[in-house]
Amino acid sequence: SEFVVAAREVAYLRYYNTKDLGSPKNITVNGADKAFDTHSSFNILNLALSDDGVLLAAATDKDRIIVFQTNTPHIVCNLYGHKASPFSNPRVTFNAAGNCVVATSEDNKLFTWDLRDGKIVSVLDDVHKGTIRDMAGGEGETIVTASFDKSVKIWVKA
């Protein structure tokens, strides 16, 4: 099995084999057609793996979520509409079905995109009084958020 790491100012995702923890397999974040490019104009600040392990969502500091095919440089889609800067704390997760991505926004909103067309399907406003610190997908259509306002909220799709 493997785990993946992203670091600021590094244009690669680093996949490590948990059996030997040797040198990582470096996969470019710039897409399959730019595998030669050793620079990236964005930083990945959070990663989430789909439950089936096929997709990897990467929250960046440039108002962009990139969905990769796991362990490849293939970009499945780019998701836009939320706000994320180098000083924000973006978080991303998949819903349990794996057909939607949910992400935080620095303007205290939760965005949900449909992966089939990359369109925003819902936006929740003012989800916390403080910045969202962390988020996780739960059972079914449940998302859990934790904030610097010292609250934890559970969101269920109606």
Secondary structure, 3 states (H helix, E strand, C coil): CEEEEECCCCCEEEEEECCCCCCCEEEECCCHHHCCCCCCCCCEEEEEECCCCCEEEEEECCCCEEEEECCCCCEEEEECCCCCCCCCCCCEEECCCCCEEEEEECCCEEEEEECCCCCEEEEECCCCCCCEEEEEECCCCEEEEEECCCCEEEEECC
